[in-house]
Amino acid sequence: MKIKSYLFKLLDIEKKVWKLKRMLLKSDKIFLQFPAYKMTIKRIIDTSHDPIRISTIYLAIEEIKRCKIRGSFAEVGVYKGETSRYVHAFAPTRTCYLFDTFEGFSDGRFKDTSIEEVKKNIGNLDNIIFKKGYFPQTAAGLENERFAFVLLDADKHEPTLSGLEFFYPRMSPGGYIMVHDYNNTESNREAFRAVNEFLKNKKERVVSIPDLNGTVVFRK
């Protein structure tokens, strides 16, 4: 009984610590308790729009650096560049291609954006290359490029599948592909269908990330 009472006290203390953290930052976001990164990075991540997603991206990029994995970065489906800002900040010397129409969807979603809006959100634009238009047409000319990190956030089946078909054979060994909205029902699970269709005859398997919109990640 003493052990059980002690455990309940520990759980109560832990709950109070988490509550205090959320109160201090006025959010309900989840935090990594013992992060393997500096406090400056921790503050950036903890105050982001999606700490789980951003910390996963940071750790992936750090692994790319540690393992000296060569290649450019790419994001398909940029919207306002909120995630692009973090990707670029974590690896500012890497070439980063940003693919998007920057005009939103025909169904009315994501229309409140533009290249100027994205530029404003990113800040430092060194090594950022904008590819405006419909993917995969906008990937023309990059057939010989190698990639180390790719983020697919296209929502829909066709551009997600096209992204996998284009980037997968061009990934450096150990490179990361992250697909947003895999475990999200907003777009009728189109990203889910595209990923499973593409990987059904591949050796790679996805790992689900419990971020705000159900990202998955796999390595080549």
C-alpha positions as CSV (number, residue, x, y, z in Angstrom):
1,M,0.0,0.0,0.0
2,K,2.9,2.4,0.8
3,I,4.3,1.8,-2.7
4,K,1.0,2.5,-4.3
5,S,0.5,5.6,-2.3
6,Y,4.0,6.8,-3.2
7,L,3.3,6.2,-6.9
8,F,0.0,8.2,-6.7
9,K,1.9,11.1,-5.2
10,L,4.5,11.0,-8.0
11,L,1.7,11.0,-10.6
12,D,0.1,13.9,-8.8
13,I,3.3,15.9,-8.8
14,E,3.9,15.1,-12.5
15,K,0.4,16.3,-13.4
16,K,1.0,19.5,-11.5
17,V,4.3,20.1,-13.3
18,W,2.6,19.6,-16.7
19,K,-0.2,21.9,-15.7
20,L,2.3,24.6,-14.6
21,K,4.1,24.3,-18.0
22,R,0.9,24.7,-19.9
23,M,-0.1,27.7,-17.7
24,L,3.2,29.4,-18.3
25,L,2.9,29.1,-22.0
26,K,-0.9,29.3,-22.1
27,S,-1.3,26.2,-24.2
28,D,-2.3,22.5,-24.0
29,K,0.7,21.4,-26.0
30,I,2.9,18.4,-25.2
31,F,6.5,18.8,-24.2
32,L,9.5,16.5,-24.4
33,Q,10.6,16.0,-20.8
34,F,14.3,15.5,-21.3
35,P,15.2,16.9,-24.7
36,A,18.4,16.0,-26.5
37,Y,18.8,19.6,-27.6
38,K,19.7,23.0,-26.2
39,M,17.3,25.1,-24.2
40,T,17.1,27.7,-27.1
41,I,15.9,25.0,-29.4
42,K,13.5,23.7,-26.8
43,R,11.9,27.1,-26.4
44,I,11.5,27.4,-30.1
45,I,9.9,24.0,-30.3
46,D,7.7,24.3,-27.2
47,T,6.2,27.6,-28.4
48,S,5.6,26.4,-32.0
49,H,2.2,25.6,-33.5
50,D,2.8,21.8,-33.2
51,P,5.6,20.9,-30.8
52,I,5.4,17.1,-31.6
53,R,5.7,17.7,-35.3
54,I,8.5,20.3,-35.0
55,S,10.5,18.4,-32.5
56,T,10.3,15.3,-34.8
57,I,11.5,17.4,-37.7
58,Y,14.4,18.8,-35.6
59,L,15.5,15.4,-34.4
60,A,15.4,14.0,-38.0
61,I,17.5,16.9,-39.3
62,E,20.0,16.5,-36.5
63,E,20.3,12.8,-37.4
64,I,20.9,13.8,-41.0
65,K,23.7,16.1,-40.0
66,R,25.2,13.5,-37.6
67,C,25.2,10.8,-40.2
68,K,26.4,13.2,-42.9
69,I,23.5,12.3,-45.2
70,R,23.9,14.3,-48.4
71,G,21.1,16.0,-50.3
72,S,18.7,18.9,-50.5
73,F,15.5,19.4,-48.5
74,A,12.0,19.7,-50.0
75,E,8.5,20.5,-48.9
76,V,5.4,19.9,-51.1
77,G,2.4,21.8,-49.8
78,V,3.8,24.8,-48.0
79,Y,0.7,26.9,-47.3
80,K,1.9,29.9,-45.3
81,G,5.4,28.5,-44.6
82,E,4.9,28.0,-40.9
83,T,6.7,24.6,-41.0
84,S,9.1,25.7,-43.7
85,R,10.4,28.3,-41.3
86,Y,11.5,25.7,-38.8
87,V,12.9,23.3,-41.4
88,H,15.1,26.1,-42.8
89,A,16.1,27.4,-39.4
90,F,17.3,24.0,-38.4
91,A,19.4,23.6,-41.5
92,P,20.0,27.0,-43.1
93,T,22.9,25.8,-45.3
94,R,20.8,23.1,-47.1
95,T,19.1,23.9,-50.3
96,C,15.4,23.8,-49.6
97,Y,12.8,23.6,-52.4
98,L,9.3,24.8,-51.6
99,F,6.6,23.4,-53.9
100,D,3.1,24.9,-53.9
101,T,0.6,26.8,-56.1
102,F,0.6,29.4,-53.3
103,E,-3.1,30.0,-54.3
104,G,-4.9,27.3,-52.2
105,F,-7.3,24.6,-53.3
106,S,-10.2,25.0,-55.7
107,D,-12.6,23.9,-52.9
108,G,-11.7,27.2,-51.1
109,R,-9.2,25.8,-48.5
110,F,-5.8,27.3,-47.9
111,K,-6.4,30.4,-50.1
112,D,-5.2,32.9,-47.6
113,T,-1.5,32.6,-48.7
114,S,1.0,33.8,-51.2
115,I,4.7,33.6,-51.9
116,E,5.1,37.0,-50.2
117,E,3.4,35.6,-47.1
118,V,5.7,32.6,-47.1
119,K,8.8,34.8,-47.5
120,K,7.6,37.0,-44.6
121,N,7.2,34.0,-42.4
122,I,10.5,32.3,-43.2
123,G,12.6,35.5,-42.9
124,N,16.1,34.5,-44.1
125,L,15.7,33.2,-47.7
126,D,19.2,32.0,-48.3
127,N,19.1,28.6,-50.1
128,I,15.3,28.7,-50.4
129,I,14.0,28.0,-53.9
130,F,10.3,28.5,-54.6
131,K,8.7,26.2,-57.2
132,K,5.3,27.7,-57.9
133,G,2.7,25.7,-59.7
134,Y,1.3,22.1,-59.7
135,F,3.4,19.2,-58.6
136,P,5.0,17.2,-60.2
137,Q,5.3,19.5,-63.2
138,T,7.2,22.0,-61.0
139,A,9.8,19.3,-60.3
140,A,11.0,19.4,-63.9
141,G,14.8,20.0,-64.1
142,L,15.4,18.3,-60.7
143,E,15.7,14.8,-62.0
144,N,19.3,14.5,-61.0
145,E,18.9,16.1,-57.6
146,R,19.5,14.1,-54.4
147,F,17.4,14.6,-51.3
148,A,18.0,14.0,-47.6
149,F,14.7,15.3,-46.1
150,V,11.3,15.6,-47.8
151,L,8.0,16.7,-46.2
152,L,4.8,16.0,-48.2
153,D,1.8,18.0,-47.0
154,A,-0.4,18.0,-50.1
155,D,-3.5,16.6,-48.5
156,K,-4.8,14.9,-51.7
157,H,-4.1,11.5,-53.2
158,E,-2.6,12.4,-56.5
159,P,0.0,15.0,-55.4
160,T,1.0,12.9,-52.4
161,L,1.5,9.8,-54.6
162,S,3.3,11.9,-57.2
163,G,5.6,13.2,-54.5
164,L,6.5,9.7,-53.3
165,E,7.1,8.6,-56.9
166,F,9.4,11.5,-57.6
167,F,11.4,11.8,-54.4
168,Y,11.7,8.1,-53.3
169,P,14.2,7.1,-56.0
170,R,16.1,10.3,-55.4
171,M,16.5,9.9,-51.6
172,S,20.0,9.5,-50.2
173,P,20.4,6.3,-48.1
174,G,19.0,7.1,-44.6
175,G,17.0,10.1,-45.9
176,Y,13.7,11.0,-44.3
177,I,10.3,11.2,-45.9
178,M,7.5,12.7,-43.8
179,V,3.9,12.6,-44.9
180,H,1.4,14.9,-43.2
181,D,-2.3,14.1,-42.7
182,Y,-1.8,10.3,-43.0
183,N,-3.9,9.8,-39.9
184,N,-6.2,12.7,-40.5
185,T,-9.8,12.5,-41.9
186,E,-10.0,16.0,-43.2
187,S,-9.4,15.1,-46.8
188,N,-11.1,11.6,-46.7
189,R,-7.7,10.0,-45.8
190,E,-6.3,10.6,-49.2
191,A,-2.8,10.8,-47.9
192,F,-3.3,7.5,-46.1
193,R,-4.4,5.8,-49.3
194,A,-1.5,7.3,-51.4
195,V,1.2,6.2,-48.9
196,N,-0.1,2.6,-48.6
197,E,-0.6,2.3,-52.3
198,F,3.0,3.4,-52.9
199,L,4.7,1.4,-50.1
200,K,2.8,-1.9,-50.7
201,N,5.7,-3.4,-52.6
202,K,8.5,-1.5,-50.8
203,K,10.5,-2.7,-47.8
204,E,10.0,0.6,-45.8
205,R,7.2,0.8,-43.2
206,V,5.8,4.0,-41.7
207,V,6.0,5.2,-38.1
208,S,3.0,7.2,-37.0
209,I,3.7,10.5,-35.2
210,P,0.9,11.7,-32.8
211,D,1.1,15.4,-33.9
212,L,-1.8,17.6,-34.6
213,N,-2.6,16.2,-38.1
214,G,-1.3,12.6,-38.0
215,T,2.1,12.6,-39.7
216,V,4.0,9.5,-40.6
217,V,7.7,9.1,-41.3
218,F,9.9,6.5,-43.0
219,R,13.6,6.4,-44.0
220,K,14.9,5.2,-47.3
